[in-house]
Amino acid sequence: MRGSAASDSSVWSRLPHELGDAVRPRIPEIARACVDAVAAEIPEYSGKFADGPGRVAAIELTRRGIERDVDRVGTPALWQADRLAEFRRHGRDAFHSGLSREAVQAAVRVSSRVTWRWIADIAREAGLSGDVLYGAAEGMFADVETSMAAVAEGTARRRPR
């Protein structure tokens, strides 16, 4: 029986560096697409991600997050503690800015979906195998699961008791 993706932090390390090399130049486009999708699909974010400093900051944070995740491709277990701390911080910050946990988690799901579609298209364009796509999907599903839990933990820590 195969182990669960969530318990296997090495899934990204098993992917070929070619995937990261193919995705890396497109990260700014992917980040903009993620922010656009979150603004379009999640009403709580539409105003925050309109033109201006909020949008610029959101694109930059998204770009850095995608870049950090792509850096894990072909690299053993590079990320877990820092990445989860960042999502806990997102949860706390969201709570303080009036966003619901559900909105933040929806933003994670939407961004992950958009990112996956870009990665899948880029991998196919680069001629990478279906096994690479399966591995990337497995890694992304595990990441969404752990990210959602960290967001929930971050918002729960800031709620009055």
Wavefront OBJ file of the C-alpha trace (Angstrom):
o trace
v 0.000 0.000 0.000
v 1.246 3.454 -0.834
v 1.869 5.961 1.956
v -0.247 9.059 2.198
v 0.969 12.103 0.339
v 0.553 14.252 3.430
v 3.048 12.111 5.332
v 5.568 12.078 2.500
v 7.433 15.382 2.421
v 9.896 13.963 -0.090
v 7.427 13.874 -3.005
v 8.789 17.167 -4.361
v 12.368 15.966 -4.008
v 11.615 13.004 -6.293
v 10.558 15.260 -9.163
v 13.101 16.176 -11.827
v 14.787 19.574 -11.723
v 13.489 20.101 -15.269
v 10.035 20.740 -13.831
v 11.313 23.565 -11.640
v 13.440 24.907 -14.485
v 10.402 25.012 -16.785
v 8.082 26.643 -14.230
v 10.475 29.196 -12.715
v 10.403 31.771 -15.581
v 6.587 31.757 -15.531
v 6.208 32.373 -11.779
v 5.324 36.097 -12.100
v 2.506 35.229 -14.547
v 1.272 32.445 -12.286
v 1.262 34.768 -9.265
v -0.803 37.387 -11.118
v -3.228 34.702 -12.298
v -3.628 33.419 -8.720
v -4.372 36.882 -7.328
v -6.802 37.604 -10.170
v -8.649 34.328 -9.544
v -8.839 34.873 -5.779
v -10.185 38.406 -6.319
v -12.745 37.146 -8.839
v -13.925 34.114 -6.868
v -13.800 35.197 -3.223
v -15.819 38.329 -2.428
v -13.860 39.071 0.768
v -10.733 39.524 -1.343
v -12.141 41.435 -4.319
v -11.577 44.863 -2.780
v -8.306 43.960 -1.101
v -6.802 42.780 -4.391
v -8.093 45.615 -6.572
v -5.541 47.883 -8.195
v -3.124 49.479 -5.789
v -0.754 48.498 -3.008
v -2.888 45.585 -1.777
v -2.755 43.936 -5.189
v 0.967 44.572 -5.589
v 1.658 43.089 -2.141
v -0.556 40.066 -2.834
v 1.208 39.355 -6.134
v 4.619 39.659 -4.503
v 3.699 37.349 -1.610
v 2.215 34.852 -4.039
v 5.269 35.041 -6.289
v 7.615 34.404 -3.384
v 5.496 31.502 -2.157
v 5.410 29.840 -5.568
v 9.138 30.443 -6.008
v 9.861 28.858 -2.622
v 7.701 25.863 -3.516
v 9.329 25.442 -6.935
v 12.720 25.513 -5.217
v 11.683 22.272 -3.486
v 11.562 20.399 -6.803
v 14.425 17.925 -6.789
v 15.557 19.075 -3.330
v 15.113 16.893 -0.240
v 12.616 18.133 2.379
v 13.436 21.813 2.109
v 10.382 23.515 3.445
v 7.979 22.154 5.987
v 8.554 24.205 9.156
v 8.975 27.598 7.449
v 6.092 27.036 5.067
v 3.683 26.000 7.803
v 4.735 28.952 9.976
v 3.985 31.244 7.044
v 0.479 29.806 6.637
v -0.152 30.127 10.384
v 0.896 33.772 10.076
v -1.500 34.189 7.118
v -4.271 32.851 9.343
v -3.425 35.258 12.182
v -3.077 38.225 9.813
v -6.379 37.379 8.150
v -8.114 37.268 11.503
v -6.748 40.710 12.401
v -7.740 42.194 9.051
v -11.302 40.898 9.320
v -11.073 37.996 6.876
v -12.677 34.731 7.835
v -10.751 31.478 8.096
v -13.004 30.146 5.354
v -12.014 32.972 3.002
v -8.307 32.379 3.597
v -8.718 28.647 3.069
v -10.711 29.307 -0.099
v -7.870 31.535 -1.312
v -5.426 28.669 -0.709
v -7.641 26.310 -2.712
v -8.153 28.764 -5.579
v -4.452 29.654 -5.766
v -3.502 25.986 -5.680
v -5.939 25.171 -8.471
v -4.626 28.003 -10.645
v -1.015 27.082 -9.908
v -1.689 23.420 -10.700
v -3.216 24.276 -14.061
v -0.196 26.380 -14.967
v 2.252 23.720 -13.800
v 0.420 20.993 -15.720
v 0.410 23.069 -18.914
v 4.067 24.037 -18.540
v 5.100 20.430 -17.809
v 3.257 19.208 -20.899
v 4.811 21.973 -23.031
v 8.237 20.899 -21.721
v 7.514 17.289 -22.700
v 7.663 15.976 -19.140
v 6.062 12.613 -18.474
v 2.726 11.795 -16.928
v 4.607 10.438 -13.912
v 6.027 13.918 -13.323
v 2.514 15.374 -13.514
v 1.214 12.740 -11.094
v 4.027 13.493 -8.661
v 3.407 17.232 -8.863
v -0.311 16.697 -8.267
v 0.426 14.476 -5.269
v 2.707 17.140 -3.824
v 0.174 19.892 -4.380
v -2.672 17.938 -2.764
v -0.491 17.281 0.275
v 0.511 20.943 0.398
v -3.097 22.129 0.277
v -4.023 19.787 3.113
v -1.189 20.918 5.381
v -1.606 24.589 4.415
v -5.318 24.539 5.269
v -4.565 23.032 8.673
v -1.909 25.680 9.349
v -4.291 28.508 8.371
v -6.925 27.099 10.720
v -4.361 26.859 13.499
v -3.262 30.452 12.898
v -6.800 31.822 13.067
v -7.672 29.703 16.098
v -4.720 31.065 18.042
v -6.041 34.598 17.615
v -9.682 33.985 18.465
v -10.882 35.155 21.893
v -11.415 32.311 24.320
l 1 2 3 4 5 6 7 8 9 10 11 12 13 14 15 16 17 18 19 20 21 22 23 24 25 26 27 28 29 30 31 32 33 34 35 36 37 38 39 40 41 42 43 44 45 46 47 48 49 50 51 52 53 54 55 56 57 58 59 60 61 62 63 64 65 66 67 68 69 70 71 72 73 74 75 76 77 78 79 80 81 82 83 84 85 86 87 88 89 90 91 92 93 94 95 96 97 98 99 100 101 102 103 104 105 106 107 108 109 110 111 112 113 114 115 116 117 118 119 120 121 122 123 124 125 126 127 128 129 130 131 132 133 134 135 136 137 138 139 140 141 142 143 144 145 146 147 148 149 150 151 152 153 154 155 156 157 158 159 160 161
